[in-house]
Amino acid sequence: MLHVTLRAGRIIVGLVLLLVGAVLTLPGVPGPGLLLVAGGLALLGREFHWARRANEWLIERGKRIVGRNDA
């Protein structure tokens, strides 16, 4: 029973972080939107393969962007 509760909690918190992060990434809305999206995907990635792949893509994309700015 504890396993089911933890899983449901992770899914709910992950979805909330994902949705709030998506709102904060909109133009004109201040806040750490991409960080919340990454956090939500990280939590959801423990349960869903699609979220793990999306989080890996987001991290890789961020590394490429940061690498370009260093040159």
N, C-alpha and C positions, 0 to 999 in steps of 0.2 A: 504494500500500500504506500509506503514512503517513497518507493521508486516512481510510482505513478504521479504522486504529488510533486516531487522534484521535477519530473519531466514536464508536467503541465505548467509549473511555475516558470521553468526555463523558457518554454514556448511563449507564454504570455508576456514575460518581461522582454524577451527578444523581439516580439512583434511590436510592443510599445516603443522600445528604443528605435526600431526600424521606422515606425511611423512618425515619431517625433523628429528623428533625424531627417527624414524626407521633407518634413515641413520646414525645418531649419535650413535646408539647403536652397530653399526658394529665394529668389532675389529680393532684397529689401528686408529679410528677416534675419536679425543677428543671432549668432550662436554657432556652436561647434557641430554642425549638421553631419558632416562626413565622419566625424569621430563617433557619433551616436549610431550612424548607419553601420559602421564597422563593428562596433560593440554588439549591436543587435544581430548582425550576421554571424559574429563569433559565437554568441549564445545559441542561435538557431542552428549553427553548423554542428553543434554537438548532437543534434537530433536529425538533421536533414542534409543530404548530400548536396542539393542545389545551393543551400546557403553556404556550405563550406567552399564550394567552387566559386561562388560570387565573392566571398570574402578574400579568397586567394587572388582573384582577378583584381579586386579593389586595391589590395596591398601591392601587387605587382605594378599596377598602373601608377600608384603613388610613388613607388620607387623610381619608375622611369621619369616621372615629372620632376622629382627632386634631383635626379641625376642630370637632367637637361639644364636645370637652373644653375648647377655648379660649374658648368663649362664656361 
